[in-house]
Amino acid sequence: MSKELMDALDLLEKEKNISRDSLFDAIENSLITACKNNFGRAENIRVEVDRDTCDFRCFADKEVVELEDDVMDPLLEICLDDAHKIDPKAQIGDVVAVSLNSKEFGRIATQNAKNVILQKIREEEKDAIYSEYYEHEHDIVTGVVQRFIGKNISINLGKADAMLNENEQVKTEHYRPTERIKVYILEVRNGNKGPRILVSRTHPDLVKRLFEQEVAEIQDGTVEIKSIAREAGNRTKIAVYSNNPNVDAVGACVGVNGSRVNLIVDELNGEKIDIVNWDENPGNLIQNALSPAKIVAVFADPDEKSAKVVVPDYQLSLAIGKEGQNARLAARLTGYKIDIKSETQAKDAPGFRIEDYMDDEEEYDDDEYENGEEVEYEEGEYEEAEEAEEPADDEESADEE
């Protein structure tokens, strides 16, 4: 019996990731519960389990009284003659440990003990799964699309199921049952029915974690991801910085012939990724962020967190991007409000001077652009944005590298 119990504990420890100590505690509690059900009480009952051999014994601590007629409660008291059989040195008033035969427990007591063990195992299993996935919160894991629950999707992560809500799904992606996808763990909650795991395919940190997995220079700290802006399913801009002057941050992320970034693009189902150099100078950073557009001049105000940008006339549509996407992502990447004008718009302004331009009150704060002019932007979306096509020859996004 002890060998069988030991094998069962070893199996539970490996498969369910439950500690042996917790299982031994469950066994002890279950035996105490069985004693209580069998004798009606368990205040003076002790259970000892040998952690090495899995042998267990139950004891009842009884007070020694002189005569058998003096025993008022057999579970709490024992006469002196019977006590001497256990401990020859026992005296009246001492407490002796009397061994109980667990095989004499009734069927109901045994069943209750079994239920206590099973309940403890389930609780420990839930806690183990919660702890495992809580450690991966704000990280990415691979899961399998399991089933659709309304517009939400259940993702099997192996030991637990996660929920991919509708607002965390990429609109351009179509998920199929049994498909393997990588997801970003947003939150892990410990509920009554086990851990509830919420995952995302739209979070910017999904791209960040993918780069951390693929780029060795990011893993060892040589290259840092300073900022990231994403519109899931369409385009992501990422600003990187190298702590080693001999290492090109952008080149490290792109890889030989685009090998590294292409793996990430494939995982994101073709989402375009622009990788630019981070610069402490806000003017240079904004110029990099508006890539692939060419910039004539940038006037940045670090105190106001705003910038005014002049681009060649033929580059205005490219700087703004289709539906304002390039300008919008650049604003998020840098944290600056950006006002973009073409050279003609800037020079044709009455009394235009550089000083006047820098004092201009009109700013781009994730605003829309339509036909080269500013349109009000609300709640992070361009409703009527520039529809001009981006010149294909000028586009130098990282995924095309």
Secondary structure, 3 states (H helix, E strand, C coil): CHHHHHHHHHHHHHHHCCCHHHHHHHHHHHHHHHHHHHHCCCCCEEEEECCCCCCEEEEEEEEEECCHHHCCCCCCEEEHHHHHHHCCCCCCCCEEEEEECHHHCCHHHHHHHHHHHHHHHHHHHHHHHHHHHHCCCCCEEEEEEEEEECCEEEEECCCCEEEECHHHCCCCCCCCCCCEEEEEEEEEEEECCEEEEEEECCCHHHHHHHHHHHCHHHHCCCEEEEEEEEECCCEEEEEEEECCCCCCHHHHHHCHHHHHHHHHHHHCCCCEEEEEECCCCHHHHHHHHCCCCCCCEEEEECCCCEEEEEECHHHHHHHHCHHHHHHHHHHHHHCCEEEEEEHHHHHCCCCCCHHHHHCCCCCCCCCEEECCEEECCECCECCCCCCCCCCCCCCCCCCCC
